[in-house]
């Protein structure tokens, strides 16, 4: 009998080797193989198949969805090579190749995807091992069978046998040995850690029961004691109904004492666990103050309640006086910055805790905080008795500090041992973002309509100067869909809407739109222009916005301005009248909101318009900040 030896190139062998097929919803964490080649079907670009990360993906991701996101595959499917790698401390989401991947604070295992070409010297499985007998393999025509009968503590681990994929070439069955938990380990390693009563659900699905996938990492088995902290779903992204940036100012003065300082820390821990902290919900940082304040951790340091709790436990008391005013100034100037994790679109909240009373004044520091958009809450524990009030430096300090004096922002606790009762009321108030009144500032809470004189007397060159004035004013405001919005119209005898409040939602877009406004030329009908602004601009203003009209003119109006001006005032439109050159002061005073000295301005030349910008901004903010705080 003769023997014929056939030699084939690797590329030819590939054609005959069957590659396991998986469906779009199969997650990498369900497959226990460390490195493998699979075939993805078409259609995995669908947003139903969630992907977490960019380039390196959390194993909770769809394998095929990640392949499309990375650009290895397109939506028509194909072969890919998957390799498991270590878990990451964070995964950044992005939009790529038609797939929106999500962010994730951290995950226990990762994987990377590349083209489905075998590496030289590497043997790839012809069938996949899944972490559960109820695996997605059935969807792709595979059959998985694992012996998972219970065993005692001293019983040897049983192998898992996966049968051959039907229709493939004959191969030996794959054997993978998995450790099995002992009954004694079940209670400690199988579930999530106990949570205090009233804590919000983290939305992590079913309890983290032991499964083989939780210990099969590329670097080997994870020690048994780590299992209790490894949930099988992604960490919570946070409660989106409570998206606030939250700073706690805790009293570390010597008067507090060690025991009460521990109670204060326990209070913070309870708040952190009641809040569902995460990047899509509330974020929390802590500043401790005594003689001087210091940041313990900022908004971006920890992205879930458990990590915040661990950080709180490490805080040690500073001692010294209770210089609360100094701490509020510190938070206003330093804490709520982009560098420290401030998200911009989330309300800024500062919860000030004080034992008894402050040893410095808080009124001026708190006013500055309010004007900066910070919502101050005040928790006074064991306040001054009648006999002690003579020692209080600033009477009624809490009302001078809080955002509003309506009782919503102040909490009084009779003694430290009752502090825990304040957790739920405080969390409820902090998360009630509709009532966080101090999030609105003079620069982020208005609809501003510019009414621009385009008459013949202005001229082309001066008109460009007017537009520069409009741009300079606009730059001072925080512009977005939810903050200040800008609109503009031009008038002569006729009127023209240049752009409305809802047309541009970024500062750069608004400034570009102002540049594009063309000079019209004609007569001067200011009264008709005010009526037009009320109908075409301010009729579309949002109810919760301050309505500001800034009118710029260089001459006397050809029509009556009294009735239109009165109508604007009656409709609650705050009007600033800016006159140049031949503008009539008496008309400016009529157009402007009372008192005219604060709302009417005159310059003799167009080139001097820039001098008015800081005066207008200052008056807008002074008027806003003088509103009653009740």
NORCORRA-V650572 format. One record per residue. N is the residue number from 1. RES is the residue in one letter. OMEGA is omega in whole degrees, 0 to 359 (none if undefined). BURIAL is 1 if it has 9 or more other ideal C-beta (glycine too) atoms within 8 Angstrom, else 0. Layout:
n=<N,N>
res=<RES,RES>
omega=<OMEGA,OMEGA>
burial=<BURIAL,BURIAL>
//
This chain:
n=<1,2,3,4,5,6,7,8,9,10,11,12,13,14,15,16,17,18,19,20,21,22,23,24,25,26,27,28,29,30,31,32,33,34,35,36,37,38,39,40,41,42,43,44,45,46,47,48,49,50,51,52,53,54,55,56,57,58,59,60,61,62,63,64,65,66,67,68,69,70,71,72,73,74,75,76,77,78,79,80,81,82,83,84,85,86,87,88,89,90,91,92,93,94,95,96,97,98,99,100,101,102,103,104,105,106,107,108,109,110,111,112,113,114,115,116,117,118,119,120,121,122,123,124,125,126,127,128,129,130,131,132,133,134,135,136,137,138,139,140,141,142,143,144,145,146,147,148,149,150,151,152,153,154,155,156,157,158,159,160,161,162,163,164,165,166,167,168,169,170,171,172,173,174,175,176,177,178,179,180,181,182,183,184,185,186,187,188,189,190,191,192,193,194,195,196,197,198,199,200,201,202,203,204,205,206,207,208,209,210,211,212,213,214,215,216,217,218,219,220,221,222,223,224,225,226,227,228,229,230,231,232,233,234,235,236,237,238,239,240,241,242,243,244,245,246,247,248,249,250,251,252,253,254,255,256,257,258,259,260,261,262,263,264,265,266,267,268,269,270,271,272,273,274,275,276,277,278,279,280,281,282,283,284,285,286,287,288,289,290,291,292,293,294,295,296,297,298,299,300,301,302,303,304,305,306,307,308,309,310,311,312,313,314,315,316,317,318,319,320,321,322,323,324,325,326,327,328,329,330,331,332,333,334,335,336,337,338,339,340,341,342,343,344,345,346,347,348,349,350,351,352,353,354,355,356,357,358,359,360,361,362,363,364,365,366,367,368,369,370,371,372,373,374,375,376,377,378,379,380,381,382,383,384,385,386,387,388,389,390,391,392,393,394,395,396,397,398,399,400,401,402,403,404,405,406,407,408,409,410,411,412,413,414,415,416,417,418,419,420,421,422,423,424,425,426,427,428,429,430,431,432,433,434,435,436,437,438,439,440,441,442,443,444,445,446,447,448,449,450,451,452,453,454,455,456,457,458,459,460,461,462,463,464,465,466,467,468,469,470,471,472,473,474,475,476,477,478,479,480,481,482,483,484,485,486,487,488,489,490,491,492,493,494,495,496,497,498,499,500,501,502,503,504,505,506,507,508,509,510,511,512,513,514,515,516,517,518,519,520,521,522,523,524,525,526,527,528,529,530,531,532,533,534,535,536,537,538,539,540,541,542,543,544,545,546,547,548,549,550,551,552,553,554,555,556,557,558,559,560,561,562,563,564,565,566,567,568,569,570,571,572,573,574,575,576,577,578,579,580,581,582,583,584,585,586,587,588,589,590,591,592,593,594,595,596,597,598,599,600,601,602,603,604,605,606,607,608,609,610,611,612,613,614,615,616,617,618,619,620,621,622,623,624,625,626,627,628,629,630>
res=<X,X,X,X,X,X,X,X,X,X,X,X,X,X,X,X,X,X,X,X,X,X,X,X,X,X,X,X,X,X,X,X,X,X,X,X,X,X,X,X,X,X,X,X,X,X,X,X,X,X,X,X,X,X,X,X,X,X,X,X,X,X,X,X,X,X,X,X,X,X,X,X,X,X,X,X,X,X,X,X,X,X,X,X,X,X,X,X,X,X,X,X,X,X,X,X,X,X,X,X,X,X,X,X,X,X,X,X,X,X,X,X,X,X,X,X,X,X,X,X,X,X,X,X,X,X,X,X,X,X,X,X,X,X,X,X,X,X,X,X,X,X,X,X,X,X,X,X,X,X,X,X,X,X,X,X,X,X,X,X,X,X,X,X,X,X,X,X,X,X,X,X,X,X,X,X,X,X,X,X,X,X,X,X,X,X,X,X,X,X,X,X,X,X,X,X,X,X,X,X,X,X,X,X,X,X,X,X,X,X,X,X,X,X,X,X,X,X,X,X,X,X,X,X,X,X,X,X,X,X,X,X,X,X,X,X,X,X,X,X,X,X,X,X,X,X,X,X,X,X,X,X,X,X,X,X,X,X,X,X,X,X,X,X,X,X,X,X,X,X,X,X,X,X,X,X,X,X,X,X,X,X,X,X,X,X,X,X,X,X,X,X,X,X,X,X,X,X,X,X,X,X,X,X,X,X,X,X,X,X,X,X,X,X,X,X,X,X,X,X,X,X,X,X,X,X,X,X,X,X,X,X,X,X,X,X,X,X,X,X,X,X,X,X,X,X,X,X,X,X,X,X,X,X,X,X,X,X,X,X,X,X,X,X,X,X,X,X,X,X,X,X,X,X,X,X,X,X,X,X,X,X,X,X,X,X,X,X,X,X,X,X,X,X,X,X,X,X,X,X,X,X,X,X,X,X,X,X,X,X,X,X,X,X,X,X,X,X,X,X,X,X,X,X,X,X,X,X,X,X,X,X,X,X,X,X,X,X,X,X,X,X,X,X,X,X,X,X,X,X,X,X,X,X,X,X,X,X,X,X,X,X,X,X,X,X,X,X,X,X,X,X,X,X,X,X,X,X,X,X,X,X,X,X,X,X,X,X,X,X,X,X,X,X,X,X,X,X,X,X,X,X,X,X,X,X,X,X,X,X,X,X,X,X,X,X,X,X,X,X,X,X,X,X,X,X,X,X,X,X,X,X,X,X,X,X,X,X,X,X,X,X,X,X,X,X,X,X,X,X,X,X,X,X,X,X,X,X,X,X,X,X,X,X,X,X,X,X,X,X,X,X,X,X,X,X,X,X,X,X,X,X,X,X,X,X,X,X,X,X,X,X,X,X,X,X,X,X,X,X,X,X,X,X,X,X,X,X,X,X,X,X,X,X,X,X,X,X,X,X,X,X,X,X,X,X,X,X,X,X>
omega=<179,178,179,179,179,177,181,176,182,182,178,179,181,183,185,180,178,178,179,176,176,177,186,186,180,179,183,181,179,181,184,178,183,180,185,174,179,176,180,178,174,171,184,176,183,181,176,184,190,178,181,176,178,183,172,189,174,185,174,182,168,181,185,175,178,180,177,180,183,181,178,176,165,186,179,177,179,182,176,175,182,179,179,175,185,176,182,177,178,179,183,178,178,175,182,175,177,181,175,176,184,176,180,181,177,178,191,187,181,173,175,185,175,180,186,178,180,175,183,177,180,177,183,181,175,173,185,175,181,186,181,179,177,185,177,184,182,181,182,177,179,177,180,179,181,175,182,180,182,176,177,183,185,181,180,179,182,179,172,183,177,184,180,175,181,175,180,176,184,174,177,180,179,179,177,180,181,175,178,182,173,179,182,180,185,188,183,186,189,188,175,179,180,179,179,179,178,179,180,176,181,180,184,177,185,179,185,177,182,172,182,184,183,179,181,176,185,182,181,183,175,178,185,184,180,186,185,181,182,177,184,176,179,176,183,175,179,181,184,178,180,182,179,171,195,176,173,175,185,183,178,183,182,182,182,183,185,184,181,176,176,177,179,178,178,176,178,179,180,178,181,181,177,174,174,187,179,185,178,181,181,170,190,173,183,172,176,179,172,169,180,180,175,177,175,170,185,188,185,183,185,187,174,186,182,179,177,179,180,180,179,181,183,184,176,186,183,184,180,181,177,182,186,179,178,179,179,177,179,181,181,185,191,193,186,177,178,180,181,174,178,187,177,182,181,177,175,182,175,178,183,177,181,177,179,180,179,176,171,184,184,191,184,179,181,178,178,178,179,181,177,177,181,177,182,169,182,175,179,181,180,179,184,173,180,181,183,186,179,181,183,184,185,180,178,186,183,179,178,184,191,180,178,184,183,179,183,188,183,176,180,182,186,179,185,183,175,185,183,180,183,186,184,178,181,181,180,182,181,182,179,189,178,182,179,191,185,173,179,177,180,185,184,190,185,163,186,179,177,178,194,177,179,184,185,183,181,181,186,183,180,179,177,177,177,179,177,176,178,179,180,176,183,182,184,187,174,190,173,177,185,179,179,176,184,172,181,173,178,180,167,165,180,182,179,175,179,172,183,183,186,186,182,186,175,181,181,179,178,181,177,178,178,179,185,181,181,180,188,181,181,181,183,177,185,179,178,179,179,178,180,179,179,184,188,180,191,175,180,177,179,183,184,181,168,182,180,174,177,185,179,181,181,182,179,182,176,180,183,181,187,184,176,179,178,180,178,179,181,181,177,178,178,189,172,181,181,181,180,170,187,178,182,183,181,177,178,180,179,181,187,174,179,356,185,182,179,188,179,182,180,171,185,180,179,182,179,181,183,182,183,187,182,179,180,180,180,181,177,182,178,179,180,185,179,179,179,183,180,none>
burial=<0,0,0,0,0,0,0,0,0,0,0,0,1,0,0,0,0,0,1,1,1,1,1,1,0,1,1,1,1,1,1,1,1,0,1,1,1,1,1,1,1,0,0,1,1,0,0,0,1,1,1,1,1,1,0,1,1,1,1,1,1,1,1,1,1,1,1,1,1,1,0,1,1,0,1,0,1,1,1,1,1,1,1,1,1,0,1,1,0,1,1,0,1,0,0,1,1,0,1,0,1,0,1,1,1,1,1,0,1,1,1,1,1,1,0,1,0,1,0,0,0,0,0,0,1,1,1,1,1,1,1,1,0,0,1,1,1,1,0,1,0,1,0,1,0,1,0,0,0,0,0,0,0,0,0,0,1,1,1,1,1,1,1,1,1,0,0,1,0,0,0,0,0,1,0,1,0,1,0,1,1,0,0,0,1,1,0,0,1,1,0,1,0,0,0,0,0,0,0,0,0,0,0,1,0,0,0,1,0,1,0,1,1,1,1,1,1,0,0,0,0,1,0,0,0,0,1,1,0,1,0,1,0,1,1,1,1,1,1,0,0,1,1,1,1,1,1,1,1,1,1,1,1,0,0,1,0,0,0,1,1,0,1,1,1,1,1,1,1,1,1,1,1,1,1,1,1,1,1,0,1,1,1,1,1,1,1,1,1,1,0,0,1,0,1,1,1,1,1,0,0,1,1,1,1,0,1,1,1,0,1,1,0,0,1,0,1,1,0,1,1,1,1,1,1,1,1,1,1,1,1,1,0,0,1,1,0,0,0,1,1,1,1,0,0,1,1,1,1,1,1,1,1,1,1,1,1,1,1,1,1,1,1,0,1,1,1,1,1,1,1,1,1,1,1,1,1,1,1,1,1,1,0,0,0,0,0,1,1,0,0,1,1,1,0,0,1,1,0,1,1,1,1,1,1,0,0,0,1,1,1,0,1,0,0,1,0,1,1,0,0,1,1,1,1,1,1,0,1,1,1,0,1,0,0,1,0,1,1,0,1,1,1,1,1,1,1,1,1,1,1,1,1,1,1,0,1,1,0,0,0,1,1,1,1,1,1,1,1,1,1,1,1,1,0,0,1,0,1,1,0,0,1,1,1,1,1,1,1,1,1,1,0,0,1,0,1,1,0,1,1,0,0,1,0,0,1,0,1,1,1,0,1,1,0,0,1,0,1,0,0,1,0,1,1,1,1,1,1,1,1,1,1,1,0,1,1,1,0,0,1,0,0,0,1,0,1,1,1,1,1,1,1,1,1,0,1,0,0,0,1,0,0,1,1,0,1,1,1,0,1,0,1,1,1,1,1,1,1,1,1,0,1,1,1,0,1,1,1,1,1,1,1,0,0,1,0,0,1,1,1,1,1,0,0,1,0,1,1,1,0,1,1,0,1,1,1,0,1,1,1,1,1,1,1,0,0,0,0,0>
//
